[in-house]
Amino acid sequence: MTFHEQERQAVLACRSVSKTYGSQTAVSDVTLDVAPGEVVGLLGANGAGKTTLMRMACGLVKPTAGAVRVLGEQPPYPPAVARQVGAALDTPAFYRWMTGPAQLRSLLHSSGLPDRGEPLAALRRVGLEDEARKRIRAYSQGMRQRLALAAALMRGPRLLVLDEPTNALDPHAVVMVRELIRREAESGTAVLVSSHQLDEVQRVCDRVVVMDRGTVVASGALDEIGLGGAESLEDWFFRISGHKGSW
Ligand SMILES: Nc1ncnc2c1ncn2[C@@H]1O[C@H](COP(=O)(O)OP(=O)(O)OP(=O)(O)O)[C@@H](O)[C@H]1O
C-alpha cells in the first residue's frame, strides 16, 4: 500500500506533526495513522508529548508544523467530522451542579443534536446508571472519569481519543473499559489511547507507539514487535527505551 492509500484509509492521519511552546518542544515530527477498527496505544514517560499529540488530533491544539487529518479533513473540523470524534482528555470540564444525564444532554444540545436516548445508553455502558440522580460535584474521581468516557462514546464516534482512561478506576471498571474499547474497535471505531498501565495496553491494543521527548522512538503491531518468549510489553518497553524506572 502506498503512503497516500494508507492516509486515505486512516480515520486519523498525523503527518510530520510538531508542536512547540516557546523554546519547549512538546511534539516533534510525529507521523501516525489510526485505521478503522484499530486500537493504537500511545506510550511514553511523563512529558513525552502524548497528551499534546492527542489534543492536536482532536483539533484542540494547533500544530506548529505538519498536518493532522480526521476523515480527510484538517482542523477546525467541520461539524459533521467533529461529531465523529469522541475524546476523553485529561481533566474534563463538567458543569458540577448538573446530574450526569443532564451534562450529557447539554453536550448533545450544544452540538445541535436532540436527545434520542444516547445519554442514558452511554451512562449504562460505563456503569453509571445508578448515579443518574447524583450531581457531578458528588461524583468520585473514577465516576467523573467514566462520565468523560460516556461523553466520548455518546455519539457513536468513528475516532475515539482516550488519555489515560483507566488511571482512577477500580479493577472492575478497568475490565469494563477494556471490553468497551474492544467492542468499539470491533464495530469499526479507530481508537487512540494513552496509558502508563502496560499490562492493560498489552490486553487492549493492536499496535503501540512509544514517544520520548516529543518524538516516536519505537512502534509496531503487538504481534510483530517481537515480545520474546515470556517477555511482557513492560519488559519490551524497558528494553527498547533503555531507561528502566523513569516513568
Ligand atoms: N500549554 C503548554 N505550555 C507549555 N508547555 C507545555 C504545554 N503543554 C504541554 N507542555 C509541555 O510539553 C511537553 C509534553 O507534555 P504532554 O502533556 O504532552 O506530555 P504527556 O506525554 O502527555 O505526559 P503525561 O504522561 O505526564 O501526561 C512537556 O514538557 C510539557 O511541559
The ligand as an SDF file (V2000), in Angstrom:
LIG
                    3D

 31 33  0  0  0  0  0  0  0  0999 V2000
    0.3990   24.5670   27.2180 N   0  0  0  0  0  0  0  0  0  0  0  0
    1.6930   24.2660   27.3850 C   0  0  0  0  0  0  0  0  0  0  0  0
    2.6170   25.2290   27.5460 N   0  0  0  0  0  0  0  0  0  0  0  0
    3.9230   24.9270   27.6970 C   0  0  0  0  0  0  0  0  0  0  0  0
    4.4150   23.6730   27.7050 N   0  0  0  0  0  0  0  0  0  0  0  0
    3.5410   22.6670   27.5590 C   0  0  0  0  0  0  0  0  0  0  0  0
    2.1380   22.8860   27.3910 C   0  0  0  0  0  0  0  0  0  0  0  0
    1.5280   21.6850   27.2690 N   0  0  0  0  0  0  0  0  0  0  0  0
    2.4910   20.7540   27.3550 C   0  0  0  0  0  0  0  0  0  0  0  0
    3.6980   21.3400   27.5340 N   0  0  0  0  0  0  0  0  0  0  0  0
    4.9880   20.6500   27.6510 C   0  0  0  0  0  0  0  0  0  0  0  0
    5.0850   19.7550   26.5620 O   0  0  0  0  0  0  0  0  0  0  0  0
    5.6970   18.5280   26.9740 C   0  0  0  0  0  0  0  0  0  0  0  0
    4.7590   17.3770   26.6450 C   0  0  0  0  0  0  0  0  0  0  0  0
    3.6400   17.4100   27.5210 O   0  0  0  0  0  0  0  0  0  0  0  0
    2.4330   16.3900   27.4250 P   0  0  0  0  0  0  0  0  0  0  0  0
    1.4060   16.8140   28.4120 O   0  0  0  0  0  0  0  0  0  0  0  0
    2.0290   16.2910   26.0120 O   0  0  0  0  0  0  0  0  0  0  0  0
    3.1320   15.0140   27.8780 O   0  0  0  0  0  0  0  0  0  0  0  0
    2.4920   13.6020   28.2380 P   0  0  0  0  0  0  0  0  0  0  0  0
    3.2910   12.5830   27.4940 O   0  0  0  0  0  0  0  0  0  0  0  0
    1.0380   13.6200   27.9990 O   0  0  0  0  0  0  0  0  0  0  0  0
    2.7970   13.4830   29.7850 O   0  0  0  0  0  0  0  0  0  0  0  0
    1.9970   12.7040   30.9730 P   0  0  0  0  0  0  0  0  0  0  0  0
    2.3150   11.2470   30.8200 O   0  0  0  0  0  0  0  0  0  0  0  0
    2.6090   13.2870   32.2110 O   0  0  0  0  0  0  0  0  0  0  0  0
    0.5360   13.0250   30.8360 O   0  0  0  0  0  0  0  0  0  0  0  0
    6.0140   18.6860   28.4570 C   0  0  0  0  0  0  0  0  0  0  0  0
    7.3570   19.0970   28.5850 O   0  0  0  0  0  0  0  0  0  0  0  0
    5.0770   19.7840   28.9010 C   0  0  0  0  0  0  0  0  0  0  0  0
    5.6310   20.5020   29.9780 O   0  0  0  0  0  0  0  0  0  0  0  0
  1  2  1  0
  2  3  1  0
  2  7  2  0
  3  4  2  0
  4  5  1  0
  5  6  2  0
  6  7  1  0
  6 10  1  0
  7  8  1  0
  8  9  2  0
  9 10  1  0
 10 11  1  0
 11 12  1  0
 11 30  1  0
 12 13  1  0
 13 14  1  0
 13 28  1  0
 14 15  1  0
 15 16  1  0
 16 17  2  0
 16 18  1  0
 16 19  1  0
 19 20  1  0
 20 21  2  0
 20 22  1  0
 20 23  1  0
 23 24  1  0
 24 25  2  0
 24 26  1  0
 24 27  1  0
 28 29  1  0
 28 30  1  0
 30 31  1  0
M  END
$$$$
